[in-house]
């Protein structure tokens, strides 16, 4: 009985960690700096040059663009800055 309970707790923890890695927020955080940036994985899948990312973002009516590195993504991707969040 105790072994089954510990396996269930371990499985629940594993599911929680997997959900957090796919950016599924259980409790959304509002007002953070990341709310201003929109991920663009379509037009510039792997971001190697910030200038190209910036020009793609400007073409989509965003204010700015940058290459973003971060866990759990193994490769950098382009992020565009929303117009109401100038920074």
N, C-alpha and C positions, 0 to 999 in steps of 0.2 A: 504494500500500500504506500509506504514511504517512498519507495523507488519510483512508483508511477507518478506521485505528486512532484518529485524533483524533476522528472522528465517533462512533465507538463509545464512547470515553471521555466525550464530551460528553453522549451519550444516557444513559449510566449515571449521570452526575452529575445530570442532569435528573430521572430516575426517583427517585433517592435524595432529592432535594429535595422532590419531590411526595409521597413516602411520609412524610417528616418533617412536612409540613404537614397531613396528615390524622391526626395523633397516632399514627402507627404507630412505636412505639419499637423500634429494633433492639436496644438494650441497655437494659432497664428499670432505672429508678432507684428503689430502695426506700427508704422512710423519709423521703421529702420531705414538705413541708407540703401539697403538692397532692394527696397520697394521701388526705388527710382530707376533701377537698371532692368532692362528687358533682355533675356537671353535670345540670341539669334543663332540657332544651330542649323538653319536651312540655307541661307544665302552664303555664309562663310563658315563651313563646318569646322575646320581646324584653323584657328587664328594664329598666324605667324607674324603678320605685320599690322601694327596698330593703325597705320595710315589707311590701309585698305578697309579695315573694320570701320574706321571713322567715316570714310566716304560712303560705304554701304549704308550705315546708319543715317547719314545726312540725306541719302537718297530716299529713305523711308520716313522722312520728316521727323527724325529724332535730332536732338541737340548735339550729341557727342557719341563716341564709341571707343571701346577699349578691349584689349585682349584680357581675358580673365583666366587665371590658373587657380585651381582649388580642388580639394578633396570632395567628392570621390571621383572626379573627372580626371582621366589620365592625360588628356590632351587639352590645350587651351581652346577656348571658344570666345566668340564675339558677343559683347554686351553693349546695348544701346541705352543712352540716357534719355528719359522722358523729358518733354519740354517744360513741364511744371515743376521740375526738380533741378534747376540749374545749380551746379556746384563747381 
